[in-house]
């Protein structure tokens, strides 16, 4: 431990202002603060500070995502095995799944962190740990077959246009991970939807066609559904990498709720909105909670503290409308079988408006108080 | 009339080093300093030079804008040093005490017979006026205003704060006289808030002429700003005044006896205090006198509490309004992978991201001055409101301050708060934002624009 500390101390002058590698200063700083909580002390204001910081907050979200991540690895291999009839055993399934997911993660983190560090360097700020989570989320909401160059472009778009131009983590309007997906969804729709993108390809063979529950529902309602609710809940079904297992997502939700990192108000109202809107559909309302990306979006995307409504009252409205719009899109728009991504991005856009109304309520209360005195 | 108000939001930081209710010693007068920097927006005008002899109650400096407002020496002795900072800004007037406790002899007055004008003059003449703070902004009250009402909090919920009943033991007559004086200054009455738990056993509930309120709840329930918000919130254009308890007693004693007596029990507290205790000291006393109570090592001397106090250093002086010193270990160390450790049992967090919320209320922590992370933009939105029991949206008000949007600041309640009310928001902030400074800058802007 002290050896590491000494090494870092020795390297520090090279990366500091005036040093040879000062252009990599923010990267060095990110690495240093990754290993060591800095020794900065309070200067003015409160003399002591809570032990929580954003690194801790973000790592908690990642911990909540671990079951989803592990399940995704298994499910990728499982779907391949099923489609091509390989007859793999458990470890082979895991291994092949891992080989499929690894490049997605490499691209997501390398491209994303490159731009994060670049902008931190330009702005002279510390690298924000927000990308820990964004980079972890992005592969989980992609179809497994997404070409890596597309992913790289989308990640660059999401980080630069979606976040950094607004001023970085904390200032962005839209959830960067979803923006990444939306970019691909509209730029390369063939790679993002349809029946042939969900199972990892075998080289030299045509893509396997494999319907997701959502596309089945869109094509023929209850009569076309080949998956049982239990299957959809457990999640060994085709779909985006990490969205299929409601069970694992639920476990992640418990971590977020227990630690208070994810807003229970957003989650609860989102589920309520989804159920209510689901009454209008041709499958039981609760199906919508376990199909497609609803659960994943509700737990890990809608609750993003930066892009969700900031006021407590606003969170109820924001969450409810996400759930309701997502399901309404699924039911009434034949063009898009899935509505969660668009619904969250839409409400990200309107969250400031919701907050504006709540804040105005506060202002009006204050003015009314002045008049009654 | 008594009203009970129960507050749920807030946080009592379980900091180690509370002082047991016993006076360990009386500190001999040595150096004493009066600091203009203890007052918001004060431009001082010096009235003495180095080498002048002064008695307790002699003017050291005045307010340049309101020359009648006098700041008086808390002890008798010789002006040893006039400390100046950048651009010759006056930082402190240091008096070397002679130990004779000579005071200017003022006339004792019977406050109940004075009108507002005469009362104001009596307070100005005796150098007691700076003890009255004005809301909005937390500046020294303007003697020409008539406040809507005056608020006194006899409840201190700040971390390791001195116990009001203990430090006011035997001072009931002084407090009563102080209250009588304040009653002359306003038609809206003097609101006196006490802790619900302490009310029955406290001598202070015998005070006459005040409107009692009781509060219970975690910090900041004892902050006068929070109490005002729940009793009679400040609207645009309104002015209220506040006086802290220790100042009120000092004020009362001076009016009653004519002696300028600024002695007070001072709580020596904090995790780096070897033996937390109370000492009998004086306003502005040198902290060298309490050095023996501090642990060895790199210790920060804070005049006041850990949330709102000032880092004055081991050679520094107690602040004008302070009756507490907090001693803290400096946290200038690296911690390997601290943020990712599953357990970090010596650290405290309001959030549920560590385990301290499960550790029970009795456990105390030896917290140090490490920031526990680097500065970031506002990310987490719901944490601030949980420690601010007022109908105010803290992040929106702070962002209005940062954007220098006067109209928004006004609309969102800048008149109702001073930095101390937001201190807990700063403590819990995971982005390590200097919230009190932002608010203070916002108030400076208001003072400038509204002048």
Interface residues (C-beta under 8 A of the other chain):
Chain A: X1 X4 X5 X33 X35 X36 X37 X38 X39 X40 X41 X42 X43 X44 X45 X46 X47 X48 X49 X50 X51 X52 X53 X54 X55 X56 X57 X59 X60 X126 X128 X130 X167 X168 X169 X170 X171 X258 X259 X260 X261 X263 X305 X306 X308 X310 X311 X312 X359 X362 X363 X365 X366 X367 X369 X370 X373
Chain B: X13 X15 X233 X235 X236 X237 X300 X302 X306 X307 X308 X309 X311 X326 X328 X330 X331 X332 X333 X334 X335 X336 X337 X338 X339 X340 X344 X347 X348 X349 X350 X351 X352 X353 X354 X356 X367 X368 X369 X370 X371 X372 X373 X374 X375 X376 X377 X378 X379 X380 X381 X382 X385 X391 X392 X393 X395 X396 X411 X412 X413 X419 X423 X426 X427 X428 X429 X430 X431 X432 X434 X435 X436 X437
